[in-house]
């Protein structure tokens, strides 16, 4: 690839449907809050039971035990009788001490019980992440770009009155997620990467024949379990492995929602997220959207972003080529070998470098996260790393831990180094932006902007506008006219916003 100066790119116009309507979990996952979770277990040996169930879990996961729950967020305090609790996680189970990742099921014992419309919540213990920011930051950015990914926020947790620590709270990938994010929940949902049923558990998308049992050690059917029909997944895998080059190019867009998939791969690469299809071949979901007959690629498990997962990789995580993968990965292999798809993927890399993956955009967000969570991290006496590790790893590498040379990359140092490397090797000179000659196109510029954005395109003036946050809440509204078609963003914090102009929606990037 050629060396070139990165060109400024305008984000593509997107339609986001009903994103601004109230959805399940909008209160819980609103920004700038830390939720309080208090669990009261009626049995004295609850911890021993939780551990026993976790150590003896099967393909259906660990067995739940009941607890009473008090949840406090910005809207108030809410109590629930008999929610289900179980420990969860694979590598996160190696967290020293008793601070384990866990799951809450509101309606496990009381049918229909939920909070803010949600039935389940996941709590991640910060394994391999001294900053507690990797997972939330990664998921937030993915969703802002239209990549299906769970929402994440923060929570403090108490067991029977005892402070148990600070957690990342993560949305469950289930029918509710599919309904609001995909717009369809009738199809088959598969979780990739299983530890059960024998085999290595790798969900590599390698074709293993027509027998369903050949895939059950690597994929878990999470919906329509009673039907237990895996034909659609096997057929998709067969296509990936057996189609000719011409069939692959013409047929992949009709079988896979390609644009968000390429964005998903780009995010994995930019953040050196290898504990996913790229390397470990796990930690993603595949959903067969029945309304489009396409597969949707859904993000999962991002605590080892920023190069924390590097098993068997010799190249520094900051210097990964954009077409990196390891092992048999037929989908990535064929996408990277295809000129059309590789061109589209490279354009996505360039777009993200020019908008969200750079120190100018990310560092202020990291600083905001730190201000929000610092006091809660400091108060967590069961965390894996020290307070000094938390402070240090936001800015720079820690000298001990996972990764090349036994180091844990610092958030800001990783972003800067990775950005510098990619800027020097990726040729973005031919990456396409919006066609300025197309009168039907509407765009904003400059984008990102620190203060004023201008509106360009065919609009009927005067035009009402509404600016929404990523959580769907209204931030600004007003009217623009043809003489002065601009919006003042100077009072907003750096972030991604959605600008509604009539039936058109655009992403607006606010920087410092």
URTA-V998593 format. One record per run of one state. SS is the DSSP state (~ for helix, > for strand, _ for the rest). FROM is the first residue (numbers start at 1). TO is the last residue. If there is no record, write none. Layout:
BEGIN
ss=SS from=FROM to=TO
ss=SS from=FROM to=TO
END
This chain:
BEGIN
ss=_ from=1 to=13
ss=> from=14 to=14
ss=_ from=15 to=33
ss=> from=34 to=40
ss=_ from=41 to=45
ss=~ from=46 to=55
ss=_ from=56 to=57
ss=> from=58 to=58
ss=_ from=59 to=60
ss=> from=61 to=61
ss=_ from=62 to=64
ss=> from=65 to=73
ss=_ from=74 to=75
ss=> from=76 to=87
ss=_ from=88 to=90
ss=~ from=91 to=94
ss=_ from=95 to=101
ss=> from=102 to=105
ss=_ from=106 to=114
ss=> from=115 to=115
ss=_ from=116 to=117
ss=> from=118 to=118
ss=_ from=119 to=119
ss=> from=120 to=124
ss=_ from=125 to=133
ss=~ from=134 to=144
ss=_ from=145 to=151
ss=> from=152 to=159
ss=_ from=160 to=161
ss=> from=162 to=171
ss=_ from=172 to=174
ss=~ from=175 to=182
ss=_ from=183 to=188
ss=> from=189 to=192
ss=_ from=193 to=211
ss=~ from=212 to=214
ss=_ from=215 to=218
ss=> from=219 to=221
ss=_ from=222 to=230
ss=~ from=231 to=242
ss=_ from=243 to=244
ss=~ from=245 to=255
ss=> from=256 to=256
ss=_ from=257 to=257
ss=~ from=258 to=270
ss=_ from=271 to=283
ss=> from=284 to=289
ss=_ from=290 to=293
ss=> from=294 to=299
ss=_ from=300 to=316
ss=~ from=317 to=319
ss=_ from=320 to=329
ss=~ from=330 to=337
ss=_ from=338 to=338
ss=~ from=339 to=355
ss=_ from=356 to=358
ss=~ from=359 to=379
ss=_ from=380 to=386
ss=~ from=387 to=395
ss=_ from=396 to=397
ss=> from=398 to=398
ss=_ from=399 to=403
ss=~ from=404 to=406
ss=_ from=407 to=407
ss=> from=408 to=408
ss=_ from=409 to=410
ss=~ from=411 to=425
ss=_ from=426 to=441
ss=> from=442 to=445
ss=_ from=446 to=448
ss=> from=449 to=449
ss=_ from=450 to=451
ss=> from=452 to=457
ss=_ from=458 to=462
ss=> from=463 to=468
ss=_ from=469 to=473
ss=> from=474 to=480
ss=_ from=481 to=485
ss=> from=486 to=488
ss=_ from=489 to=494
ss=> from=495 to=501
ss=_ from=502 to=503
ss=> from=504 to=510
ss=_ from=511 to=512
END
